Amino acid sequence: MASVSALTEELDSITSELHAVEIQIQELTERQQELIQKKKVLTKKIKQCLEDSDAGASNEYDSSPAAWNKEDFPWSGKVKDILQNVFKLEKFRPLQ
């Protein structure tokens, strides 16, 4: 049977190792919290950028059928003139 001193030495070794593991867990938990916070910040920034680009794109490049049916483009007068005088048509087909 193992001596009490050998068992006590092994117990001290295990206790020290457990303490080291607890410190590592604490460090990892702190690092995890830092990374979670950074992830939240980056996710928020990405969402904001996407919303900003969507807002800009929808105002600047509206591809809806209603936007294409407008007749107030800078070139609308010239296009209408060519449509009627060159192609002898009164109007475009839908979405043309």
Residue pairs with C-beta under 8 A, 6 or more apart in sequence:
65 94
65 95
68 95
69 95
70 76
71 80
73 79
83 89
83 90
83 91
83 92
84 90
